[in-house]
Amino acid sequence: MSASSTEYAVVPGFRPLLLDLHRPAEVAPLVVFLHGGGWRAGTRASFGPMYADWSPSPFARLTEAGFAVASLDYRLSGEALFPAQLEDVTAGLTWLRSRSEDLGVDASRVALWGESAGGHLAALLGLADPDVRAVVDWYGPADLTTFVDDAAAGGISAVDPAAPDSREALLLGATAAADPDRARRASPVAHVHAGAPPFLLRHGTADRLVPTRQSERLAAALEAAGADVRLDLVPGADHLWRGDPDTARTAFDDAVAFLRAHLSL
């Protein structure tokens, strides 16, 4: 197994964008991992705080399971507004495919995996790219036009998603109420179609940052379109699986099994 860091894009006026590629010795199907952090923080090196002490790391475990894994940078909301983040991860996947033979990855078997903000981007990219084979989306925002109402209905009080400095508003450059068109374009539920890849959605019922209703909305839209979707609601689990190592391990293992099935491993 090997790991390397590579520059995949340079956007004029911004920092170079990098990805870390972890791969086994043989040609392998590719999992593109997108980190969380509310679109304003986070790093491609992190799978989430509940996995920080794992040894081997989640990336190493995925390569041991037979996958190549590319973990991508993307511009954060303090650097650029949406759709810059989606443009970046799209560019990263395009770069990986164009160099798949040299990199030792099977470009015909690609899946996306993201957590929180990364889950949101994985869902958007998976719905836009007809050749993605599967998407794992952990507790990602799915409908920014309803996020404020869903948070209120879910009793989320740790943050104020209606504030002009909320994570969602910083991504869009305005609150969803002030710019509903951009909010809709940034919402995976608005891009669901019958040809969507299989989705695994996993969300804790005690999530204090992203209301569970967001994943329920995306699952319902995918089902209505005739797409293959599995929604796992985890009783009592918080955002990031915080404070619950057993839930974190089960979530990881179930996602690996889902990807093995859909990437023919």
C-alpha positions in Angstrom: 0.0 0.0 0.0 1.1 3.6 -0.7 0.0 7.1 0.0 0.9 10.3 -1.8 -0.2 14.0 -1.9 -0.7 15.6 -5.3 -1.9 19.0 -6.6 -5.0 18.4 -8.7 -6.0 22.0 -9.5 -4.9 25.6 -9.3 -7.6 28.2 -9.3 -6.3 31.7 -10.1 -6.2 33.8 -6.9 -6.6 30.8 -4.5 -4.3 28.3 -2.9 -3.4 25.1 -4.9 -5.9 22.3 -4.3 -4.4 19.0 -3.1 -5.5 15.4 -2.7 -4.1 12.5 -0.8 -4.2 9.2 -2.7 -4.1 6.0 -0.7 -4.0 2.8 -2.7 -3.2 -0.9 -2.5 -0.5 -2.4 -4.7 -2.9 -3.6 -7.4 -5.4 -1.6 -9.5 -8.4 -0.9 -7.3 -11.8 0.7 -7.4 -11.8 4.3 -6.3 -13.5 5.9 -3.3 -13.4 9.7 -3.3 -13.7 11.0 0.3 -14.9 14.6 1.1 -14.3 16.0 4.6 -16.7 17.8 6.7 -16.3 21.1 8.7 -19.4 23.1 7.8 -17.8 24.2 4.5 -15.6 26.6 6.5 -13.1 24.3 8.2 -11.8 20.8 8.1 -9.0 19.0 6.3 -8.6 16.2 3.8 -6.5 14.4 6.4 -9.5 14.0 8.7 -12.2 11.4 8.6 -13.9 13.0 11.5 -13.0 13.4 15.2 -14.2 9.9 16.3 -11.7 8.4 13.9 -8.7 10.5 14.8 -7.1 7.9 17.1 -7.8 4.9 14.8 -4.7 2.8 14.0 -4.6 1.8 11.3 -6.4 5.0 10.1 -9.7 4.8 8.2 -7.9 5.5 4.9 -5.5 2.6 5.6 -8.3 0.3 6.5 -10.0 1.1 3.2 -6.9 0.3 1.2 -6.6 -2.9 3.2 -10.2 -3.7 2.1 -9.1 -3.3 -1.5 -10.0 0.3 -2.3 -8.0 3.2 -3.6 -9.0 6.3 -1.6 -8.6 9.9 -2.7 -9.3 12.5 0.0 -9.7 16.0 -1.6 -9.2 19.6 -0.6 -11.9 22.0 -1.7 -12.2 25.8 -1.3 -13.9 26.7 2.0 -16.6 29.3 2.4 -14.2 31.9 3.7 -12.4 31.6 0.3 -15.2 31.3 -2.1 -19.0 30.9 -2.3 -21.0 28.0 -3.6 -20.7 26.5 -6.3 -16.9 26.8 -5.9 -16.8 23.8 -3.6 -18.7 21.6 -6.1 -16.6 22.8 -8.9 -13.5 21.8 -7.0 -14.5 18.3 -6.2 -15.7 17.8 -9.7 -12.3 18.9 -11.0 -10.7 16.5 -8.6 -12.7 13.6 -9.8 -12.0 14.6 -13.4 -8.3 14.7 -12.7 -8.3 11.3 -11.1 -10.1 9.8 -14.0 -7.8 11.3 -16.5 -4.8 9.8 -14.8 -6.4 6.6 -13.6 -4.0 4.3 -15.5 -0.9 6.0 -14.1 -2.4 6.2 -10.6 -3.4 2.5 -10.5 -7.1 3.1 -10.0 -10.1 1.7 -11.8 -12.0 4.7 -13.2 -15.0 2.5 -14.2 -15.7 1.8 -10.5 -15.9 5.1 -8.6 -17.9 5.9 -5.4 -18.1 9.0 -3.2 -18.1 9.2 0.6 -18.6 12.3 2.6 -19.4 13.4 6.1 -21.5 16.5 7.0 -20.5 19.2 4.5 -18.6 16.6 2.6 -21.7 14.4 2.5 -23.6 17.4 1.0 -20.9 17.7 -1.7 -20.8 13.9 -2.3 -24.5 13.9 -2.8 -24.4 16.8 -5.3 -21.5 15.3 -7.2 -23.1 11.9 -7.3 -26.3 13.3 -8.7 -24.4 15.3 -11.3 -22.0 12.6 -12.5 -23.6 9.7 -14.4 -20.6 7.4 -13.9 -20.5 7.4 -10.1 -21.5 3.9 -8.9 -22.5 4.7 -5.3 -22.7 7.5 -2.6 -22.2 7.3 1.1 -23.6 10.5 2.8 -23.3 10.8 6.5 -25.5 13.5 8.1 -25.1 15.9 5.2 -27.4 18.9 4.6 -29.8 18.0 1.7 -32.2 20.9 1.4 -31.0 24.3 2.2 -34.4 25.8 1.4 -35.9 23.9 4.3 -33.0 23.7 6.7 -34.1 26.5 9.1 -37.6 25.0 9.4 -36.2 21.5 9.8 -33.9 22.7 12.6 -36.7 24.4 14.4 -38.9 21.3 14.1 -36.1 19.1 15.3 -35.5 21.3 18.4 -31.9 22.2 17.3 -30.9 25.1 19.4 -27.1 24.8 19.4 -26.8 27.0 16.4 -29.1 29.5 14.6 -29.3 28.4 11.0 -31.3 31.5 10.1 -28.4 33.9 11.2 -26.5 35.7 8.4 -23.3 34.1 9.8 -24.6 30.5 9.9 -22.6 27.9 8.1 -25.2 27.7 5.4 -25.4 31.5 4.9 -21.6 31.7 4.7 -21.6 29.0 2.0 -24.3 30.8 -0.1 -23.2 34.4 0.6 -26.7 35.1 2.1 -29.4 33.3 4.1 -31.5 30.8 2.1 -34.5 33.2 2.6 -32.6 36.0 1.0 -31.3 33.9 -2.0 -33.7 31.0 -2.5 -32.5 30.3 -6.0 -28.9 29.7 -4.9 -30.1 27.7 -1.9 -32.1 25.5 -4.2 -29.1 25.0 -6.6 -27.0 24.0 -3.5 -29.6 21.5 -2.4 -29.2 17.8 -3.4 -32.9 17.2 -3.2 -33.4 19.6 -6.1 -31.1 17.5 -8.3 -32.5 14.0 -7.7 -33.3 12.0 -10.8 -34.2 8.5 -11.8 -30.7 7.6 -12.9 -29.2 8.5 -9.5 -26.6 6.1 -8.1 -27.4 4.0 -5.0 -27.2 6.1 -1.9 -26.4 5.1 1.7 -27.7 7.8 4.0 -26.8 7.6 7.7 -27.9 10.1 10.3 -28.2 10.3 14.1 -31.6 11.1 15.6 -30.0 13.3 18.2 -27.9 15.3 15.7 -27.4 18.8 17.1 -26.1 20.5 13.9 -27.9 19.0 10.9 -31.5 18.0 11.4 -32.3 14.3 10.7 -35.2 15.5 8.5 -32.6 16.6 5.9 -31.6 13.0 5.2 -35.3 11.9 5.4 -36.1 14.5 2.7 -33.3 13.2 0.4 -34.3 9.6 0.9 -37.9 10.4 0.1 -36.9 12.2 -3.1 -34.6 9.4 -4.2 -37.4 6.8 -3.5 -39.9 8.9 -5.4 -37.6 9.0 -8.4 -37.1 5.2 -8.3 -33.5 5.4 -7.2 -31.9 2.9 -4.9 -31.5 4.4 -1.4 -31.0 3.1 2.1 -31.6 5.4 5.1 -30.2 4.4 8.4 -31.4 6.5 11.3 -29.2 5.9 14.4 -31.2 6.3 17.6 -29.6 8.8 20.0 -26.5 9.4 17.9 -25.2 13.0 17.6 -23.4 14.8 14.7 -20.0 13.2 13.9 -21.0 10.2 16.0 -19.6 12.3 18.8 -19.0 10.5 22.0 -20.0 7.1 20.7 -17.1 5.0 19.4 -19.2 1.9 18.8 -21.6 3.9 16.6 -18.7 5.3 14.7 -17.2 1.8 14.1 -20.5 0.4 13.0 -21.1 3.3 10.6 -17.7 2.8 9.1 -18.0 -1.0 8.7 -21.5 -0.7 7.2 -20.3 1.9 4.7 -17.4 -0.4 3.6 -19.8 -3.3 3.1 -22.1 -1.1 1.0 -19.2 0.1 -1.1 -17.9 -3.4 -1.6 -21.3 -4.5 -2.9 -21.6 -1.7 -5.3 -18.0 -1.6 -6.5 -17.9 -5.4 -7.0 -15.3 -6.2 -4.5 
